[in-house]
Amino acid sequence: MKNNAIENWNNWMGSLRTMPIPWLVIRHLQKMGLKFYKRKKEMQQWKNGVGTKIEGKLREALRLVGTVMDFTLFSSTSGEYGVQLTNNQQVVVNITRRTCNSMWW
């Protein structure tokens, strides 16, 4: 049988594949425990609770969206506000209907 998952497992297990089954299981669990421990240590280094790739994507999304600089109430009955963002974009947000003309909501 040839597929990517089996080939990856064979490569990862290496010489353990020739061991008797009980030893293979024990060594496999040890390898998994070590891998989880290393990942946990890496995750504890994260500053914002997410990895560096996701943090970069979030920063880019925030840069594109901008942050609120000012807002103006258009209609208190309908809950419409005009919002001025730091990236010079202006959007109309309707709190009641939970809509936004920028389509971000």
Buried (B, 14 or more C-beta within 10 A) or exposed (E): EEEEEEEEEEEEBEEBEEBEEEEBEEBBEEBEEEEEEEEEEEEEEEEEEEEEEEBEEEEEEEEEBBEEEEEEEEEEEEBBBBBBBEEEEEBBBBEEEEBBEBEEE
